[in-house]
Amino acid sequence: MNHTAPEVAILIGSKSDWPIMKEAVLTLKKFGVAAEVRVQSAHRTPDEAAAFARTAADRGLKVIIAAAGCAAHLAGVLSANTTLPVIGVPLSGGALDGLDALLSTVQMPGGIPVATMAIGKAGAVNAAIFAVEILALSNPALREALARHKAALKESVERANAELESELEQL
């Protein structure tokens, strides 16, 4: 079990977002990065969300991942209240099935940056990897782990290609 202080915070707009964002926690764990996870709402608990962001750096956090669906204002509210990098993960749901969340997350006004990932599970995984890349700027062990991760991705594609070529030869 990892007992290091969390460097990444993952905030979800509601508990129903957890099944998707659990993927971010699992990805961070693969790299040995601890995360703090909370439900915070830009609309239902705006003061608490802003306070969380304002105190995050003082508590040792280095990156914030925010996931929300529909209007998806959580990432922007957090970014407006911290100097830490904020990564937004738009989630499916609502009338536009995630497109509304994607547009809300990616269209921050100048001065309130949010790095925006893909909608859903891929976005959750990529948010975690992007957080690790940010942390790796000052952590050589994480840089090495990322290099191993990229090499494993390459090897899996090479294996899949070899399997396909073998199958094609038998046609």
HELIX and SHEET records of a PDB file:
HELIX    1   1 LYS A   15  ASP A   17  5                                   3    
HELIX    2   2 TRP A   18  LYS A   30  1                                  13    
HELIX    3   3 PRO A   46  ALA A   56  1                                  11    
HELIX    4   4 ALA A   57  ARG A   59  5                                   3    
HELIX    5   5 LEU A   74  ALA A   80  1                                   7    
HELIX    6   6 LEU A   99  VAL A  106  1                                   8    
HELIX    7   7 LYS A  121  ALA A  136  1                                  16    
HELIX    8   8 PRO A  140  GLU A  169  1                                  30    
SHEET    1   A 5 ALA A  35  VAL A  39  0                                        
SHEET    2   A 5 VAL A   8  ILE A  12  1                                        
SHEET    3   A 5 VAL A  63  GLY A  69  1                                        
SHEET    4   A 5 VAL A  86  LEU A  91  1                                        
SHEET    5   A 5 ALA A 115  THR A 116  1                                        
END                                                                             
